[in-house]
Amino acid sequence: MENDPVSSPSHYKAKSGIELVDVIGHLNYCRSNAIKYIFRAGNKHPDKEVEDLQKALWCIQKELSRINECLTNSNS
């Protein structure tokens, strides 16, 4: 798998060749970042796998808060 650190970093490409940008391009910030951190966990920096998963969890929690706020406001 060829690594181009600008346009096609190897830590954002699956072994199958699928690139993360093609998967998350239509999602909002929190959802796309959560997927990004899960996708690269253990690949970009193997020693930071847990940190990447914690970042993904933070993004998911932020997105859940946003959704809950929208639901609360729509029920007001």
Backbone bond lengths (Angstrom), bond angles and torsions (degrees), N, CA, C in turn:
res aa  C-N    CA-C-N  psi(-1)  N-CA   C-N-CA  omega(-1)  CA-C   N-CA-C  phi
1 M - - - 1.445 - - 1.528 107.96 -
2 E 1.309 117.44 118.11 1.453 122.48 -178.84 1.519 109.92 -74.35
3 N 1.351 115.66 142.31 1.456 120.57 -179.62 1.516 109.87 -113.13
4 D 1.318 116.31 118.70 1.460 122.82 170.30 1.527 104.60 -115.19
5 P 1.338 118.35 105.11 1.454 120.52 -171.85 1.524 115.25 -62.23
6 V 1.309 118.34 -14.47 1.464 121.07 179.86 1.523 111.82 -97.22
7 S 1.312 117.91 -55.25 1.462 120.16 -172.33 1.526 114.47 -99.58
8 S 1.315 117.65 -12.09 1.469 119.37 -178.49 1.529 110.60 -159.39
9 P 1.353 117.17 64.35 1.462 119.16 -179.02 1.525 111.74 -62.33
10 S 1.308 116.67 138.93 1.462 120.41 -175.55 1.524 112.66 -63.46
11 H 1.334 118.46 -27.90 1.469 119.99 -179.98 1.521 112.11 -75.96
12 Y 1.329 118.30 -4.23 1.462 122.74 174.27 1.526 111.37 -114.95
13 K 1.325 116.41 22.46 1.465 121.28 178.86 1.523 108.26 -131.53
14 A 1.325 116.39 128.34 1.459 121.11 178.47 1.520 110.19 -75.12
15 K 1.300 116.34 160.36 1.472 120.52 177.49 1.517 111.14 -58.50
16 S 1.336 116.77 -26.54 1.465 120.83 178.92 1.526 111.91 -73.79
17 G 1.358 116.36 -13.41 1.456 120.76 -178.00 1.512 113.82 101.60
18 I 1.330 116.95 -9.68 1.471 120.52 178.23 1.524 108.66 -66.25
19 E 1.335 115.47 134.05 1.463 119.91 178.08 1.514 110.02 -101.68
20 L 1.318 114.40 139.05 1.453 121.38 -176.72 1.528 112.20 -55.72
21 V 1.305 117.86 -40.01 1.466 121.10 -178.06 1.528 111.55 -57.82
22 D 1.313 116.65 -31.04 1.465 120.32 178.82 1.525 112.15 -74.72
23 V 1.321 117.17 -21.62 1.466 121.83 -179.42 1.526 111.08 -87.14
24 I 1.336 117.45 -41.62 1.467 120.69 -170.31 1.521 114.72 -100.83
25 G 1.290 117.85 1.77 1.451 121.50 -173.52 1.515 116.69 -57.13
26 H 1.318 117.73 -20.99 1.466 120.15 -175.73 1.524 113.24 -114.14
27 L 1.327 116.56 14.03 1.462 120.58 -179.16 1.519 110.40 -100.87
28 N 1.332 116.44 161.73 1.460 118.86 175.91 1.531 109.93 -74.18
29 Y 1.323 115.85 174.85 1.462 122.15 -172.98 1.528 112.78 -57.04
30 C 1.319 117.92 -54.21 1.467 120.64 -175.19 1.524 112.07 -64.27
31 R 1.312 116.91 -43.67 1.470 119.57 -179.89 1.524 111.22 -65.44
32 S 1.325 116.53 -43.74 1.461 118.92 -179.04 1.523 111.37 -67.23
33 N 1.334 117.37 -38.07 1.456 119.27 178.43 1.521 111.85 -68.37
34 A 1.325 118.06 -38.07 1.458 120.23 177.42 1.530 109.95 -59.67
35 I 1.309 116.33 -46.27 1.465 120.56 178.56 1.517 110.66 -63.88
36 K 1.339 116.72 -41.07 1.471 121.22 178.74 1.518 110.31 -57.87
37 Y 1.328 117.46 -49.09 1.461 120.18 -177.56 1.525 112.06 -66.01
38 I 1.316 117.43 -37.46 1.467 120.30 176.80 1.530 110.00 -66.73
39 F 1.314 116.07 -42.82 1.455 122.45 -177.33 1.526 111.71 -61.38
40 R 1.338 116.50 -41.98 1.459 119.75 -174.76 1.521 113.96 -93.79
41 A 1.338 118.06 -6.24 1.469 121.44 -176.45 1.526 111.15 -52.42
42 G 1.311 114.99 122.36 1.456 120.66 -179.86 1.509 115.22 82.91
43 N 1.326 117.61 -7.59 1.467 120.54 -179.13 1.523 112.57 -99.85
44 K 1.329 117.95 -47.36 1.456 120.14 -178.31 1.531 109.84 -69.83
45 H 1.311 116.11 -52.48 1.466 122.54 177.06 1.530 107.24 -133.12
46 P 1.335 118.25 97.80 1.465 120.32 -176.67 1.525 113.94 -53.00
47 D 1.324 117.01 -30.37 1.459 120.46 -179.06 1.533 112.72 -78.80
48 K 1.326 117.57 -4.44 1.467 121.55 -179.54 1.527 112.44 -117.61
49 E 1.321 116.54 25.07 1.464 120.39 -179.05 1.530 111.62 -59.27
50 V 1.328 117.35 -46.55 1.461 120.97 -179.90 1.523 110.01 -63.64
51 E 1.324 117.40 -40.96 1.467 121.05 178.98 1.532 110.96 -61.10
52 D 1.325 117.47 -42.66 1.466 120.33 178.10 1.526 110.81 -61.55
53 L 1.328 117.13 -41.06 1.465 120.08 179.19 1.527 111.37 -68.92
54 Q 1.325 117.31 -33.58 1.466 120.38 175.30 1.531 110.43 -66.72
55 K 1.318 117.09 -37.95 1.465 121.06 176.73 1.529 110.17 -64.32
56 A 1.332 116.59 -40.48 1.467 120.51 177.44 1.520 110.26 -61.28
57 L 1.316 116.54 -44.33 1.461 121.09 179.13 1.523 110.91 -62.06
58 W 1.331 117.62 -41.32 1.466 121.85 177.74 1.528 109.96 -59.09
59 C 1.335 116.76 -45.13 1.469 120.91 -179.87 1.527 111.15 -63.59
60 I 1.321 117.01 -40.57 1.465 120.91 178.87 1.519 110.19 -64.98
61 Q 1.329 116.86 -43.10 1.467 120.06 178.48 1.526 111.29 -63.81
62 K 1.316 117.15 -39.18 1.469 121.94 177.38 1.528 110.11 -62.61
63 E 1.322 117.14 -42.38 1.462 121.69 179.44 1.528 110.65 -66.99
64 L 1.321 117.41 -40.34 1.461 120.01 176.86 1.526 111.14 -62.70
65 S 1.311 117.19 -39.54 1.471 120.89 176.81 1.522 110.85 -62.10
66 R 1.333 116.09 -42.36 1.466 120.21 179.39 1.524 110.48 -62.24
67 I 1.322 116.55 -45.23 1.468 120.79 -179.61 1.520 110.68 -63.80
68 N 1.329 116.52 -45.57 1.466 119.98 179.29 1.519 112.09 -61.99
69 E 1.313 116.83 -37.73 1.470 120.31 177.12 1.527 110.69 -64.68
70 C 1.309 116.42 -42.35 1.472 120.50 177.82 1.530 110.49 -61.92
71 L 1.327 116.41 -42.70 1.462 120.10 179.60 1.524 111.02 -65.67
72 T 1.306 117.00 -40.91 1.464 121.26 178.90 1.529 110.26 -63.88
73 N 1.306 116.79 -43.87 1.468 120.96 -179.78 1.522 112.26 -67.38
74 S 1.327 116.89 -33.24 1.461 119.36 -179.43 1.524 111.56 -75.85
75 N 1.316 117.25 -21.10 1.465 121.82 178.96 1.528 112.42 -92.05
76 S 1.319 116.51 0.05 1.472 119.71 -178.33 1.512 112.17 -81.20
